[in-house]
Amino acid sequence: MKKDQDLGQLVFGDDEKKIQDPIRMYLSDIGKIELLTPVKEVAIAKRIERGEEEIEEAVFSLLISLREIKRISMLLIQKKIDILKVIQVPSPETVTENKKEKLTLRFHNFFNKAEKEKDDIVTLKKQQKGPSLAALTDNLQKKLSKGTARNKRHGRKGSKNPARAG
């Protein structure tokens, strides 16, 4: 019995040694890596902030683009503009009214999907940033509304783009 117990201890001892070796190796490797200096830490923090600002700009540009797509989508559904003024097809003269209706519906469905994605992105950003992003989003929405109202008061219709007419 003594032999088995000794063998058990040896095996256990070997396992313990195997476990400790990778740990020692890891700790040794970590010791070789240079820690951040305060200057480097600040530089990295600034890069992270710039990256977050770029993400916010992308989200806001998405909001503005989706607002225009929504406007076009509503004009299409109300039949105030023709789908062929919005999208390009190889042979517009061969597109039937039935096909136009299908294309309009596809465009509208695409917009609805994009708007849902935008809502998901905005929700995630609000959760990440807290009230500050929510305040920025509200402020942007107010500015966009004021700009739209001002354009309507002054009779501005925007660009010569046929999709914007109406």
C-alpha positions in Angstrom: 0.0 0.0 0.0 2.8 2.3 0.8 4.0 2.0 -2.8 0.6 3.1 -4.2 0.4 6.0 -1.9 3.9 7.2 -2.9 2.9 6.8 -6.5 -0.2 8.8 -5.9 1.8 11.6 -4.3 4.3 11.6 -7.1 1.6 11.8 -9.7 -0.1 14.6 -7.7 3.3 16.3 -7.3 3.9 16.1 -11.1 0.4 17.6 -11.8 1.1 20.4 -9.4 4.4 21.0 -11.0 2.7 21.0 -14.5 0.2 23.5 -13.2 2.8 25.7 -11.6 5.1 25.8 -14.6 2.5 27.5 -17.0 1.7 29.9 -14.2 5.3 30.8 -13.6 5.8 31.1 -17.4 2.8 33.4 -17.6 4.0 35.6 -14.7 7.5 35.7 -16.2 6.2 36.7 -19.6 4.0 39.4 -18.0 7.0 40.8 -16.2 8.7 41.4 -19.6 5.8 43.7 -20.8 6.3 47.4 -20.1 3.6 49.0 -18.1 1.9 52.2 -19.4 3.4 55.5 -18.3 1.0 58.2 -17.3 1.7 60.0 -20.6 1.0 56.9 -22.7 -2.2 56.3 -20.7 -3.4 59.8 -21.4 -2.6 59.3 -25.1 -4.5 56.1 -25.3 -7.5 57.7 -23.4 -7.5 60.5 -26.0 -7.5 58.0 -28.9 -10.4 56.2 -27.3 -12.3 59.5 -26.9 -11.7 60.4 -30.5 -12.9 57.0 -31.6 -16.1 57.4 -29.6 -16.6 60.8 -31.1 -16.3 59.3 -34.6 -18.9 56.7 -33.7 -21.3 59.4 -32.5 -20.8 61.4 -35.7 -21.5 58.3 -37.7 -24.7 57.6 -35.7 -25.8 61.2 -36.1 -25.2 61.2 -39.9 -27.2 58.0 -40.0 -30.1 59.8 -38.3 -30.0 62.6 -40.8 -29.8 60.1 -43.8 -32.6 58.1 -42.4 -34.8 61.2 -42.0 -34.4 61.9 -45.7 -35.0 58.3 -46.7 -38.2 58.4 -44.5 -39.4 61.5 -46.3 -38.8 59.9 -49.7 -40.5 56.7 -48.5 -43.6 58.6 -47.5 -43.7 60.5 -50.8 -43.5 57.1 -52.6 -46.3 55.5 -50.5 -48.4 58.6 -51.1 -47.6 58.4 -54.8 -46.3 62.0 -54.9 -43.1 60.8 -56.6 -42.3 58.0 -58.9 -40.0 55.2 -57.7 -38.0 55.5 -61.0 -37.0 59.0 -59.8 -35.5 57.5 -56.7 -33.8 54.3 -58.0 -32.1 53.3 -61.2 -33.2 50.4 -63.3 -31.6 49.1 -66.5 -34.6 49.7 -68.7 -37.1 52.1 -67.0 -39.4 52.1 -70.0 -40.1 48.4 -69.5 -41.1 48.7 -65.8 -44.9 48.1 -65.4 -47.1 49.8 -62.8 -47.2 46.5 -60.9 -43.4 46.3 -60.8 -43.3 50.0 -59.6 -45.6 49.1 -56.7 -43.4 46.2 -55.8 -40.3 48.3 -56.0 -42.0 51.0 -53.8 -42.9 48.4 -51.3 -39.4 47.0 -51.2 -38.0 50.5 -50.7 -40.4 51.2 -47.9 -39.6 47.8 -46.3 -35.9 48.6 -46.6 -36.5 51.9 -44.9 -38.4 50.3 -42.0 -35.5 47.8 -41.5 -33.0 50.6 -41.5 -35.0 52.7 -39.1 -35.3 49.7 -36.7 -31.5 49.3 -36.9 -31.1 53.0 -36.2 -33.3 52.7 -33.2 -31.3 49.8 -31.9 -28.0 51.7 -32.4 -29.4 54.8 -30.6 -30.7 52.7 -27.7 -27.3 51.0 -27.3 -25.5 54.3 -27.5 -27.8 55.8 -24.8 -27.1 52.8 -22.6 -23.3 53.2 -23.1 -23.1 56.9 -22.6 -26.0 57.6 -20.3 -27.9 60.9 -20.4 -25.3 62.9 -22.2 -25.8 61.1 -25.5 -29.6 61.2 -25.0 -29.3 65.0 -24.5 -27.2 65.3 -27.6 -29.7 63.2 -29.6 -32.6 65.3 -28.4 -30.7 68.5 -29.1 -29.9 67.3 -32.7 -33.5 66.4 -33.2 -34.6 69.9 -32.1 -32.1 71.5 -34.4 -33.2 69.4 -37.3 -36.8 70.2 -36.7 -36.1 74.0 -36.4 -34.1 73.8 -39.7 -36.9 72.0 -41.4 -39.5 74.5 -40.1 -37.3 77.4 -41.2 -36.8 76.0 -44.7 -40.6 75.6 -45.0 -41.2 79.2 -43.8 -38.7 80.5 -46.4 -40.1 78.3 -49.2 -36.8 76.4 -49.6 -37.3 73.1 -51.3 -33.7 71.8 -51.2 -31.7 70.5 -54.1 -32.7 69.9 -57.7 -33.0 66.2 -56.9 -36.4 65.0 -58.2 -36.8 62.9 -55.1 -36.8 66.1 -53.0 -39.6 67.7 -55.0 -43.1 67.9 -53.6 
